Amino acid sequence: MTETAPGAGMLIYGKEGCPHTSRARAALPAARFVDVLADPAALEEMLRLSGGVRRVPVIVRPEPGESPQVEIGFRRGA
């Protein structure tokens, strides 16, 4: 059985230097990180996925054949 790295295939929308984003990135090291302050288009996409909620991180977990799961904020490891 092959283990997948935590966060593989996931996307983390966040801000560089944000402690909550940093915790999410540390817990999900294989997730792709997008800094919404550096990429205005990514901010718009994050807001669409989060229903307009302006809180980071926003973690997107793909679900094959379904809409992705979207988690606003990061509570694990707090």
Residue frames as qw, qx, qy, qz and C-alpha x, y, z in Angstrom:
[[0.000, 0.889, 0.458, 0.000, 0.00, 0.00, 0.00],
 [0.421, 0.304, -0.001, 0.855, 1.35, 3.42, -0.98],
 [0.197, -0.711, -0.456, 0.497, 0.83, 6.28, 1.43],
 [0.285, 0.737, 0.265, 0.553, -0.04, 9.66, 0.01],
 [0.313, 0.036, -0.317, 0.894, 1.57, 12.77, 1.49],
 [0.016, -0.664, -0.602, 0.443, -0.82, 14.86, 3.61],
 [0.160, 0.718, 0.045, -0.676, -2.54, 17.42, 1.44],
 [0.261, -0.084, 0.750, 0.602, -1.81, 15.74, -1.89],
 [0.068, 0.471, 0.733, 0.487, -4.16, 17.16, -4.51],
 [0.175, -0.815, -0.486, 0.261, -5.43, 19.88, -2.17],
 [0.295, 0.570, 0.086, 0.762, -5.22, 23.62, -2.62],
 [0.380, -0.619, -0.435, 0.531, -4.66, 26.14, 0.18],
 [0.158, 0.760, 0.163, 0.609, -5.68, 29.74, -0.44],
 [0.582, -0.669, -0.289, 0.362, -4.02, 31.93, 2.16],
 [0.115, 0.965, -0.149, 0.183, -1.70, 34.79, 2.98],
 [0.681, 0.273, -0.432, 0.525, 2.06, 34.61, 3.39],
 [0.118, 0.315, -0.480, 0.811, 2.89, 35.29, 7.05],
 [0.664, -0.371, -0.045, -0.648, -0.59, 34.38, 8.38],
 [0.237, -0.364, 0.848, -0.304, -0.20, 32.01, 11.36],
 [0.763, 0.179, 0.471, -0.406, -3.36, 30.06, 10.47],
 [0.742, 0.603, -0.230, -0.179, -2.21, 29.62, 6.89],
 [0.159, 0.624, -0.751, 0.147, 1.23, 28.56, 8.14],
 [0.521, -0.180, 0.756, -0.353, -0.31, 25.87, 10.38],
 [0.834, 0.392, 0.227, -0.315, -2.41, 24.54, 7.49],
 [0.571, 0.688, -0.445, -0.058, 0.64, 24.44, 5.21],
 [0.094, -0.513, 0.821, -0.235, 2.67, 22.60, 7.86],
 [0.638, 0.010, 0.677, -0.367, -0.09, 20.02, 8.39],
 [0.780, 0.509, 0.357, -0.079, -0.72, 19.55, 4.64],
 [0.319, -0.614, 0.434, 0.577, 2.77, 19.84, 3.12],
 [0.381, 0.108, 0.760, 0.516, 1.83, 18.36, -0.26],
 [0.256, 0.809, 0.511, -0.138, -1.01, 20.84, -0.85],
 [0.413, 0.416, 0.222, 0.779, -0.47, 23.59, -3.40],
 [0.214, -0.640, -0.369, 0.639, -0.36, 27.05, -1.78],
 [0.259, 0.618, 0.365, 0.647, -1.75, 30.18, -3.43],
 [0.239, -0.339, -0.329, 0.848, -1.08, 33.59, -1.85],
 [0.172, 0.765, 0.607, 0.129, -4.28, 35.59, -2.40],
 [0.141, -0.874, -0.021, 0.464, -2.50, 38.89, -1.70],
 [0.267, -0.440, 0.584, 0.627, -0.06, 38.27, -4.54],
 [0.041, 0.125, 0.832, 0.539, -2.66, 36.98, -7.03],
 [0.390, 0.131, 0.190, -0.891, -5.91, 38.99, -7.39],
 [0.647, 0.064, -0.548, -0.526, -7.47, 36.31, -9.61],
 [0.447, -0.055, -0.861, 0.235, -6.82, 33.72, -6.88],
 [0.112, 0.110, 0.528, -0.835, -8.51, 36.00, -4.34],
 [0.572, 0.112, -0.163, -0.796, -11.59, 36.15, -6.57],
 [0.642, 0.037, -0.739, -0.202, -11.59, 32.35, -6.94],
 [0.239, -0.047, -0.801, 0.547, -11.20, 31.92, -3.16],
 [0.311, 0.118, 0.315, -0.889, -14.15, 34.25, -2.54],
 [0.656, 0.079, -0.436, -0.611, -16.28, 32.33, -5.04],
 [0.580, 0.003, -0.812, 0.064, -15.43, 29.02, -3.35],
 [0.211, -0.126, -0.701, 0.670, -15.95, 30.39, 0.18],
 [0.087, -0.742, -0.654, -0.122, -19.27, 32.08, -0.60],
 [0.064, 0.846, 0.048, 0.527, -17.69, 35.50, -0.14],
 [0.704, -0.697, -0.040, 0.133, -16.12, 34.77, 3.24],
 [0.384, 0.789, -0.346, 0.332, -12.85, 36.72, 3.56],
 [0.632, -0.634, 0.428, -0.127, -11.06, 34.43, 6.01],
 [0.650, 0.487, -0.583, 0.007, -7.95, 32.40, 5.34],
 [0.013, -0.247, 0.801, 0.545, -6.93, 29.77, 4.88],
 [0.806, 0.253, 0.097, -0.527, -9.49, 28.28, 2.54],
 [0.266, -0.315, 0.895, 0.170, -8.66, 24.64, 1.89],
 [0.746, 0.325, -0.159, -0.559, -10.08, 22.91, -1.18],
 [0.438, -0.208, 0.874, 0.025, -10.20, 19.12, -1.25],
 [0.460, 0.219, -0.558, -0.655, -11.07, 17.64, -4.64],
 [0.625, 0.064, 0.702, -0.334, -13.77, 14.98, -4.68],
 [0.045, -0.105, 0.810, 0.576, -13.69, 12.90, -7.88],
 [0.119, -0.406, -0.813, -0.401, -17.02, 13.20, -9.68],
 [0.270, -0.790, -0.533, 0.137, -18.37, 15.68, -7.13],
 [0.043, 0.921, -0.068, 0.382, -17.96, 19.30, -6.12],
 [0.501, 0.281, -0.579, 0.579, -14.82, 19.91, -4.07],
 [0.538, -0.688, -0.440, 0.208, -15.02, 20.13, -0.29],
 [0.218, 0.658, -0.135, 0.708, -14.21, 23.63, 0.93],
 [0.605, -0.549, -0.436, 0.377, -12.99, 24.26, 4.49],
 [0.087, 0.837, -0.037, 0.539, -12.81, 27.86, 5.70],
 [0.398, -0.751, 0.424, -0.313, -10.17, 28.36, 8.38],
 [0.665, 0.229, -0.697, 0.141, -7.94, 25.72, 9.89],
 [0.644, -0.622, 0.124, -0.427, -8.78, 24.23, 13.28],
 [0.966, -0.096, -0.177, 0.160, -6.56, 21.15, 13.48],
 [0.696, 0.115, -0.245, 0.665, -3.43, 21.51, 15.54],
 [0.098, -0.771, -0.016, -0.630, -4.71, 24.64, 17.26]]
